Amino acid sequence: MSRDRNVWGEPLTPCCHTPKTGFYRDGFCRVGPDDISVHSVCAVVTAEFLAFSKAQGTDLLTPRPAFGFPGLQAGDRWCLCASRWQQAEAVGLAPPVILSGTNEKTLEVIPLVILQQHALDAVH
Protein backbone atom coordinates (compact mmCIF):
# COMPACT_ATOMS: atom_id res chain seq x y z
CA MET A 1 0.00 0.00 0.00
CA SER A 2 1.16 3.50 -0.83
CA ARG A 3 1.94 6.03 1.93
CA ASP A 4 0.65 8.81 -0.29
CA ARG A 5 -2.71 10.44 0.43
CA ASN A 6 -5.71 10.96 -1.82
CA VAL A 7 -7.68 14.18 -2.28
CA TRP A 8 -9.60 13.46 0.94
CA GLY A 9 -6.39 13.09 2.97
CA GLU A 10 -6.92 9.34 3.29
CA PRO A 11 -4.51 6.59 2.19
CA LEU A 12 -4.22 6.53 -1.60
CA THR A 13 -5.92 3.48 -3.11
CA PRO A 14 -4.62 1.73 -6.23
CA CYS A 15 -5.70 3.19 -9.54
CA CYS A 16 -4.99 0.19 -11.75
CA HIS A 17 -2.77 -2.87 -11.86
CA THR A 18 -3.89 -4.06 -15.32
CA PRO A 19 -2.46 -2.21 -17.11
CA LYS A 20 0.07 -1.24 -14.43
CA THR A 21 -0.25 2.52 -14.09
CA GLY A 22 1.44 5.36 -12.28
CA PHE A 23 4.65 7.23 -12.90
CA TYR A 24 6.39 4.47 -10.93
CA ARG A 25 4.32 1.70 -12.59
CA ASP A 26 3.20 0.39 -9.20
CA GLY A 27 -0.54 0.82 -9.75
CA PHE A 28 -0.79 4.02 -7.69
CA CYS A 29 -0.91 7.69 -8.73
CA ARG A 30 2.08 8.47 -6.51
CA VAL A 31 3.94 11.74 -7.06
CA GLY A 32 7.63 12.04 -6.25
CA PRO A 33 10.34 14.60 -6.92
CA ASP A 34 11.20 13.03 -10.29
CA ASP A 35 7.58 13.18 -11.55
CA ILE A 36 7.69 16.72 -12.92
CA SER A 37 4.46 16.21 -14.89
CA VAL A 38 2.50 15.23 -11.75
CA HIS A 39 0.83 11.97 -12.83
CA SER A 40 -1.72 12.27 -10.04
CA VAL A 41 -5.26 11.95 -11.44
CA CYS A 42 -6.74 8.44 -11.40
CA ALA A 43 -9.04 8.50 -14.42
CA VAL A 44 -11.11 6.13 -16.51
CA VAL A 45 -10.03 7.21 -19.98
CA THR A 46 -12.55 7.74 -22.75
CA ALA A 47 -12.07 7.54 -26.52
CA GLU A 48 -12.66 11.29 -26.69
CA PHE A 49 -9.99 12.01 -24.09
CA LEU A 50 -7.49 9.68 -25.78
CA ALA A 51 -8.02 11.48 -29.10
CA PHE A 52 -7.69 14.86 -27.37
CA SER A 53 -4.48 13.83 -25.62
CA LYS A 54 -2.98 12.55 -28.87
CA ALA A 55 -3.87 15.84 -30.61
CA GLN A 56 -2.05 17.66 -27.78
CA GLY A 57 1.10 15.59 -28.39
CA THR A 58 0.67 12.80 -25.84
CA ASP A 59 -0.19 9.54 -27.60
CA LEU A 60 -1.64 7.20 -25.00
CA LEU A 61 -3.02 4.83 -27.63
CA THR A 62 0.20 3.42 -29.08
CA PRO A 63 1.97 0.69 -27.08
CA ARG A 64 5.56 1.48 -26.04
CA PRO A 65 6.88 -1.81 -24.60
CA ALA A 66 10.36 -0.38 -23.98
CA PHE A 67 8.78 1.92 -21.40
CA GLY A 68 6.39 -0.67 -19.99
CA PHE A 69 3.46 1.11 -21.63
CA PRO A 70 0.80 -1.16 -23.16
CA GLY A 71 -1.22 1.53 -24.93
CA LEU A 72 -4.63 2.46 -23.61
CA GLN A 73 -8.19 1.97 -24.76
CA ALA A 74 -11.42 3.51 -23.57
CA GLY A 75 -12.37 2.17 -20.17
CA ASP A 76 -8.82 1.69 -18.91
CA ARG A 77 -7.87 3.35 -15.65
CA TRP A 78 -4.71 5.44 -15.83
CA CYS A 79 -2.80 8.01 -13.78
CA LEU A 80 -3.02 11.16 -15.86
CA CYS A 81 -0.99 14.34 -15.60
CA ALA A 82 -3.02 16.87 -13.65
CA SER A 83 -2.36 19.59 -16.23
CA ARG A 84 -3.54 17.41 -19.16
CA TRP A 85 -6.72 16.46 -17.29
CA GLN A 86 -7.30 20.14 -16.53
CA GLN A 87 -6.82 21.04 -20.21
CA ALA A 88 -9.36 18.38 -21.20
CA GLU A 89 -11.81 19.61 -18.57
CA ALA A 90 -11.59 23.14 -19.96
CA VAL A 91 -12.86 21.90 -23.35
CA GLY A 92 -15.44 19.46 -21.98
CA LEU A 93 -13.41 16.28 -22.56
CA ALA A 94 -12.22 15.38 -19.07
CA PRO A 95 -12.54 11.68 -18.33
CA PRO A 96 -14.21 10.50 -15.11
CA VAL A 97 -12.00 10.31 -12.03
CA ILE A 98 -11.63 7.94 -9.10
CA LEU A 99 -11.06 10.29 -6.17
CA SER A 100 -9.88 7.60 -3.77
CA GLY A 101 -7.01 6.88 -6.19
CA THR A 102 -6.29 10.53 -7.08
CA ASN A 103 -3.25 11.92 -5.28
CA GLU A 104 -3.66 14.94 -3.00
CA LYS A 105 -0.97 16.72 -5.07
CA THR A 106 -3.66 17.13 -7.72
CA LEU A 107 -5.27 19.78 -5.52
CA GLU A 108 -2.29 22.05 -6.21
CA VAL A 109 -3.51 22.17 -9.84
CA ILE A 110 -7.24 21.33 -9.82
CA PRO A 111 -9.80 22.38 -7.18
CA LEU A 112 -11.58 19.51 -5.40
CA VAL A 113 -15.00 20.85 -6.43
CA ILE A 114 -14.05 20.41 -10.11
CA LEU A 115 -12.79 16.87 -9.53
CA GLN A 116 -15.98 16.00 -7.64
CA GLN A 117 -18.04 17.02 -10.67
CA HIS A 118 -16.31 14.22 -12.62
CA ALA A 119 -16.05 11.63 -9.82
CA LEU A 120 -17.19 8.03 -10.15
CA ASP A 121 -16.73 7.23 -6.47
CA ALA A 122 -18.51 8.59 -3.43
CA VAL A 123 -18.05 12.22 -2.52
CA HIS A 124 -17.12 12.98 1.09
C-alpha positions as CSV (number, residue, x, y, z in Angstrom):
1,M,0.0,0.0,0.0
2,S,1.2,3.5,-0.8
3,R,1.9,6.0,1.9
4,D,0.7,8.8,-0.3
5,R,-2.7,10.4,0.4
6,N,-5.7,11.0,-1.8
7,V,-7.7,14.2,-2.3
8,W,-9.6,13.5,0.9
9,G,-6.4,13.1,3.0
10,E,-6.9,9.3,3.3
11,P,-4.5,6.6,2.2
12,L,-4.2,6.5,-1.6
13,T,-5.9,3.5,-3.1
14,P,-4.6,1.7,-6.2
15,C,-5.7,3.2,-9.5
16,C,-5.0,0.2,-11.7
17,H,-2.8,-2.9,-11.9
18,T,-3.9,-4.1,-15.3
19,P,-2.5,-2.2,-17.1
20,K,0.1,-1.2,-14.4
21,T,-0.3,2.5,-14.1
22,G,1.4,5.4,-12.3
23,F,4.7,7.2,-12.9
24,Y,6.4,4.5,-10.9
25,R,4.3,1.7,-12.6
26,D,3.2,0.4,-9.2
27,G,-0.5,0.8,-9.7
28,F,-0.8,4.0,-7.7
29,C,-0.9,7.7,-8.7
30,R,2.1,8.5,-6.5
31,V,3.9,11.7,-7.1
32,G,7.6,12.0,-6.3
33,P,10.3,14.6,-6.9
34,D,11.2,13.0,-10.3
35,D,7.6,13.2,-11.6
36,I,7.7,16.7,-12.9
37,S,4.5,16.2,-14.9
38,V,2.5,15.2,-11.7
39,H,0.8,12.0,-12.8
40,S,-1.7,12.3,-10.0
41,V,-5.3,11.9,-11.4
42,C,-6.7,8.4,-11.4
43,A,-9.0,8.5,-14.4
44,V,-11.1,6.1,-16.5
45,V,-10.0,7.2,-20.0
46,T,-12.5,7.7,-22.7
47,A,-12.1,7.5,-26.5
48,E,-12.7,11.3,-26.7
49,F,-10.0,12.0,-24.1
50,L,-7.5,9.7,-25.8
51,A,-8.0,11.5,-29.1
52,F,-7.7,14.9,-27.4
53,S,-4.5,13.8,-25.6
54,K,-3.0,12.5,-28.9
55,A,-3.9,15.8,-30.6
56,Q,-2.0,17.7,-27.8
57,G,1.1,15.6,-28.4
58,T,0.7,12.8,-25.8
59,D,-0.2,9.5,-27.6
60,L,-1.6,7.2,-25.0
61,L,-3.0,4.8,-27.6
62,T,0.2,3.4,-29.1
63,P,2.0,0.7,-27.1
64,R,5.6,1.5,-26.0
65,P,6.9,-1.8,-24.6
66,A,10.4,-0.4,-24.0
67,F,8.8,1.9,-21.4
68,G,6.4,-0.7,-20.0
69,F,3.5,1.1,-21.6
70,P,0.8,-1.2,-23.2
71,G,-1.2,1.5,-24.9
72,L,-4.6,2.5,-23.6
73,Q,-8.2,2.0,-24.8
74,A,-11.4,3.5,-23.6
75,G,-12.4,2.2,-20.2
76,D,-8.8,1.7,-18.9
77,R,-7.9,3.4,-15.6
78,W,-4.7,5.4,-15.8
79,C,-2.8,8.0,-13.8
80,L,-3.0,11.2,-15.9
81,C,-1.0,14.3,-15.6
82,A,-3.0,16.9,-13.6
83,S,-2.4,19.6,-16.2
84,R,-3.5,17.4,-19.2
85,W,-6.7,16.5,-17.3
86,Q,-7.3,20.1,-16.5
87,Q,-6.8,21.0,-20.2
88,A,-9.4,18.4,-21.2
89,E,-11.8,19.6,-18.6
90,A,-11.6,23.1,-20.0
91,V,-12.9,21.9,-23.3
92,G,-15.4,19.5,-22.0
93,L,-13.4,16.3,-22.6
94,A,-12.2,15.4,-19.1
95,P,-12.5,11.7,-18.3
96,P,-14.2,10.5,-15.1
97,V,-12.0,10.3,-12.0
98,I,-11.6,7.9,-9.1
99,L,-11.1,10.3,-6.2
100,S,-9.9,7.6,-3.8
101,G,-7.0,6.9,-6.2
102,T,-6.3,10.5,-7.1
103,N,-3.3,11.9,-5.3
104,E,-3.7,14.9,-3.0
105,K,-1.0,16.7,-5.1
106,T,-3.7,17.1,-7.7
107,L,-5.3,19.8,-5.5
108,E,-2.3,22.0,-6.2
109,V,-3.5,22.2,-9.8
110,I,-7.2,21.3,-9.8
111,P,-9.8,22.4,-7.2
112,L,-11.6,19.5,-5.4
113,V,-15.0,20.8,-6.4
114,I,-14.1,20.4,-10.1
115,L,-12.8,16.9,-9.5
116,Q,-16.0,16.0,-7.6
117,Q,-18.0,17.0,-10.7
118,H,-16.3,14.2,-12.6
119,A,-16.1,11.6,-9.8
120,L,-17.2,8.0,-10.2
121,D,-16.7,7.2,-6.5
122,A,-18.5,8.6,-3.4
123,V,-18.1,12.2,-2.5
124,H,-17.1,13.0,1.1
